[in-house]
Amino acid sequence: MGRSLLQFRAADGQRGVALLADGRARRVLGVDSVRALARRALEAGDDLAATAERAGLGAPVDLDTVRLLPPIDHADPAHLMLSGTGLTHLGSAEGRDAMHRAADPAPTDSMRMFRMGVEGGKPAPGEAGVQPEWFYKGDGSGLVASGEPLVSPAFARDGGEEPEIAGIYLVDADGTPVRLGFALANEFSDHVTERGNYLWLAHSKLRPAALGPELWLGALPPDVRGTSRILRDGAVLWEKPFLSGEANMSHSIANLERHHFKYAPFRRPGDVHVHFFGTATLSFSDGVATRPGDVFEIEAAPFALPLRNPLAAAPPTDPAVRVL
């Protein structure tokens, strides 16, 4: 039986956590955040589902009457890190290679990176495989809930969806990263900027990102199949299936985790990490140019709830530095 945790804000403004199982959500008593529940589970040496049940399950939660929050957050957004990996899915190199090839027939760095993953991204348990591409997206201030707008900065050249699975982690008091579960994600990016020069990938990734409402507990199914679509004026503008899970990846999840958390600053006790595992499906690769008002929809089993976000544009700002 699959189970998920949800975070929500009730009509009275109070936060809560619910355990979702068999289509029914029930409030977890005595906690107002998944992070607090996870700390309790670590102290007890138990898993999240058992800790939630031990805390007690209250009345059913009507998900239509509450505001669903991201399934993880932190009271201090500076202690939540958004990061990710690319070129991790079978087929993911095709769009990137086309972006970066131009007139040079030689294999691009993107294609070479992808082939390295195919050859060495799934090592034997306990061994280190080839390291993936890695990028930084921002801190917890960039985390967006389902239903909220994904805001593209005024200087952006594009705002495009990336349907993905993200791993959710809490670093234990002894510095050990602990995977809490998985979430459906839209790792929102600027593909026009990235296409201009692959060294601008770092710039293109400094954008908000959305998480679906559910923290899926336990192992991720090896074959995740979903649908990514864009709605414009209420009609489907673009739609395509997407695949994730290790059966469709050139890297194992353990290898991606190992190469992220090998860096000591990422093992600071109490910090939360949201790590995006990559995708092979982009509307940008099919020539779609998004615009404010478009709506991104992503859905995939085993997640019961979809991820839905409208695209918005931020007003221009003046980033000039003041000198004292």
C-alpha positions in Angstrom: 0.0 0.0 0.0 1.5 3.4 -1.0 1.4 6.2 1.5 2.2 9.8 1.2 2.5 12.8 3.6 1.0 16.2 2.8 1.5 19.6 4.4 -1.5 22.0 4.4 -2.8 25.2 5.8 -6.4 25.1 7.1 -9.0 27.8 6.6 -8.2 29.1 10.1 -4.5 29.6 9.1 -3.2 26.7 11.1 -0.7 24.4 9.5 -1.1 20.6 9.6 0.3 17.4 8.2 -1.8 14.6 6.8 -1.2 10.9 5.9 -2.6 10.0 2.6 -3.4 6.3 2.0 -6.0 4.6 -0.2 -7.3 8.0 -1.4 -8.1 9.2 2.2 -6.1 11.9 4.0 -6.2 12.0 7.8 -4.5 14.6 10.0 -1.4 13.6 11.9 -1.9 14.8 15.5 0.7 16.9 17.3 2.9 18.1 14.4 2.6 21.0 12.0 5.4 20.1 9.5 6.9 17.1 7.8 10.3 18.3 9.1 9.1 18.1 12.7 7.7 14.6 12.1 11.0 13.5 10.5 13.0 14.8 13.5 10.7 12.7 15.7 11.2 9.7 13.5 15.0 10.0 13.6 14.9 10.3 17.4 12.8 7.2 17.6 14.7 5.2 15.0 11.6 4.6 13.0 10.2 5.4 9.6 7.9 8.3 8.8 4.7 6.3 8.2 5.1 4.5 11.5 5.9 7.7 13.3 2.8 9.4 11.9 0.6 6.5 13.0 2.2 6.4 16.4 1.5 10.2 16.8 -2.2 9.4 16.1 -4.4 10.0 13.1 -7.3 12.4 13.6 -10.2 13.4 11.5 -10.2 13.2 7.7 -8.8 16.2 5.9 -10.9 17.5 2.9 -8.2 18.4 0.5 -10.6 20.7 -1.4 -11.0 23.0 1.6 -7.4 23.4 2.6 -4.4 25.1 0.9 -1.9 22.4 0.0 1.8 23.4 0.7 5.0 21.9 -0.7 5.5 18.5 1.1 8.7 19.9 2.7 9.9 23.3 3.8 12.1 24.9 6.4 11.3 27.8 8.8 14.5 29.4 7.6 14.6 29.1 3.8 18.4 29.6 3.8 18.6 26.1 5.3 16.7 24.4 2.4 18.8 23.8 -0.8 17.4 23.3 -4.3 19.8 21.4 -6.6 19.7 18.9 -9.3 21.3 16.7 -12.0 20.9 16.7 -15.7 21.6 14.2 -18.5 20.5 11.4 -16.2 17.6 9.9 -18.2 17.8 7.7 -21.3 17.0 10.1 -24.2 17.8 13.2 -22.2 20.9 14.0 -24.2 19.1 14.4 -27.5 17.5 17.8 -26.8 20.6 19.1 -25.0 22.9 17.9 -27.8 20.7 19.7 -30.4 20.9 22.9 -28.3 24.7 22.8 -28.1 25.8 21.2 -31.4 25.5 24.2 -33.7 27.6 23.5 -36.8 30.2 21.4 -35.1 29.7 17.7 -36.0 31.9 16.5 -33.1 30.2 15.0 -30.0 29.2 17.8 -27.6 30.2 17.9 -24.0 26.6 17.1 -23.2 26.7 13.9 -25.3 30.0 12.9 -23.8 28.6 13.5 -20.3 25.5 11.4 -21.1 27.6 8.5 -22.5 29.7 8.6 -19.3 26.5 8.1 -17.3 25.3 5.2 -19.5 28.6 3.5 -19.1 29.3 4.2 -15.4 26.2 5.7 -13.7 24.9 2.5 -12.1 27.7 1.1 -10.1 27.4 -1.9 -7.8 26.1 -1.2 -4.3 28.6 0.5 -2.2 30.7 1.6 -5.1 31.1 5.1 -6.6 30.0 5.5 -10.2 30.8 8.3 -12.6 29.7 11.7 -11.3 26.7 13.4 -13.1 26.2 16.9 -14.2 25.2 19.0 -11.1 23.6 22.4 -10.7 22.4 24.7 -8.0 18.9 26.2 -8.2 18.5 28.3 -5.1 17.3 28.1 -1.5 13.9 27.5 0.0 12.6 30.9 -1.0 12.3 29.5 -4.6 10.1 26.6 -3.6 6.6 26.8 -5.1 3.4 24.8 -4.1 1.0 23.3 -6.6 -1.4 26.0 -7.7 0.9 28.9 -7.1 2.6 30.7 -10.1 6.0 29.9 -11.3 7.4 33.4 -11.7 10.0 34.0 -14.4 12.4 37.0 -13.8 12.1 40.0 -16.1 15.5 39.3 -17.7 14.6 35.7 -18.5 14.6 34.6 -22.2 12.2 31.7 -21.5 10.3 29.9 -18.8 9.9 26.2 -19.5 8.8 23.2 -17.6 10.9 20.2 -16.7 8.7 17.3 -15.4 10.8 15.4 -12.9 11.0 13.4 -9.6 12.8 15.0 -6.7 14.4 13.4 -3.7 13.7 15.0 -0.3 16.3 14.8 2.4 17.0 15.9 6.0 20.5 15.9 7.4 20.5 14.2 10.8 22.3 15.6 13.8 25.4 13.5 13.1 25.7 14.9 9.6 24.1 11.9 7.8 21.7 12.7 5.0 18.4 10.9 5.3 16.1 10.4 2.4 12.5 11.2 3.5 10.8 10.3 0.3 10.1 11.6 -3.2 8.0 14.3 -4.8 6.6 15.1 -8.2 8.4 18.2 -9.5 8.6 20.9 -12.1 12.3 21.9 -12.3 11.5 25.2 -14.1 14.3 26.5 -16.3 15.3 29.0 -19.0 16.2 26.9 -22.0 16.8 29.8 -24.4 19.5 31.1 -22.2 21.0 27.7 -21.9 20.9 27.2 -25.7 22.9 30.4 -26.1 26.0 28.8 -24.5 26.1 25.7 -22.4 28.3 27.6 -19.9 25.1 29.6 -19.1 23.4 26.5 -17.7 24.1 27.7 -14.2 22.3 31.0 -15.0 19.4 29.1 -16.6 18.8 27.1 -13.5 18.5 29.9 -11.0 14.7 29.9 -11.1 11.9 28.8 -8.8 10.8 25.2 -8.8 7.5 23.6 -7.9 6.8 20.4 -6.0 3.6 18.4 -6.0 1.7 18.1 -2.7 2.8 14.6 -1.8 5.9 13.2 -0.2 5.9 9.6 -1.4 7.2 7.4 1.3 9.4 4.4 0.6 11.1 3.3 -2.6 10.3 5.0 -5.9 8.9 2.5 -8.4 11.6 1.7 -11.0 9.3 2.6 -13.9 7.5 5.9 -13.4 5.2 7.0 -16.2 3.4 10.3 -16.4 2.1 13.1 -18.6 3.4 16.7 -19.0 1.1 19.2 -20.6 0.7 23.0 -21.2 -2.7 24.6 -21.2 -3.2 28.0 -22.9 -6.6 29.7 -22.6 -8.0 26.5 -21.2 -7.0 24.4 -24.1 -4.2 21.9 -24.4 -1.3 23.6 -26.3 1.2 20.7 -25.9 1.1 17.3 -24.2 3.6 14.4 -24.0 4.3 11.4 -21.8 7.4 11.4 -19.7 9.3 8.6 -18.0 11.4 8.5 -14.8 12.5 5.9 -12.3 15.7 3.9 -12.5 14.5 1.7 -15.3 14.5 4.8 -17.5 17.7 6.5 -16.1 21.3 6.2 -17.0 22.3 6.8 -13.3 21.0 5.1 -10.2 19.4 7.3 -7.6 22.1 6.1 -5.1 24.8 7.3 -7.4 23.2 10.7 -7.8 22.8 11.0 -4.0 26.4 9.9 -3.4 27.8 12.6 -5.6 25.6 15.3 -4.1 26.3 14.6 -0.5 30.0 13.9 -0.8 30.5 17.6 -0.3 30.8 18.4 3.4 28.8 21.7 3.2 25.8 19.7 2.0 25.9 17.6 5.2 25.1 20.4 7.7 22.9 19.0 10.5 19.3 20.2 10.2 19.4 21.3 6.6 16.8 20.1 4.1 17.7 19.2 0.5 15.4 19.0 -2.5 17.4 17.3 -5.3 15.9 17.0 -8.8 16.8 13.9 -10.8 16.4 15.2 -14.3 14.1 14.5 -17.3 14.1 13.7 -21.0 10.9 15.5 -21.9 10.7 19.2 -22.7 8.1 21.2 -24.6 11.0 23.5 -25.6 12.5 20.6 -27.6 9.3 20.6 -29.7 9.5 24.3 -30.4 7.0 25.5 -27.8 7.5 29.1 -26.6 5.6 29.6 -23.4 4.1 32.9 -22.3 2.6 34.3 -19.0 -0.8 32.8 -18.3 0.1 29.3 -19.7 -0.5 26.5 -17.1 1.9 23.6 -16.6 0.3 20.3 -15.5 2.3 17.3 -14.5 0.9 14.0 -13.3 2.4 10.6 -12.8 1.7 7.4 -10.8 2.3 6.6 -8.0 1.4 10.2 -7.0 -2.3 10.6 -6.5 -2.3 14.4 -6.9 -1.2 16.4 -9.9 1.2 19.4 -10.0 -0.3 22.4 -11.6 1.3 25.9 -11.9 0.5 29.0 -14.0 3.4 30.9 -15.6 3.9 34.5 -14.5 6.5 37.2 -15.2 8.1 39.3 -12.6 8.4 43.1 -13.1 11.9 44.5 -13.9 14.1 45.2 -11.0 17.3 47.3 -10.6 20.1 45.0 -9.4 22.6 47.8 -9.1 25.0 47.4 -6.2 25.3 50.3 -3.7 28.8 51.2 -2.5 29.3 52.2 1.1 
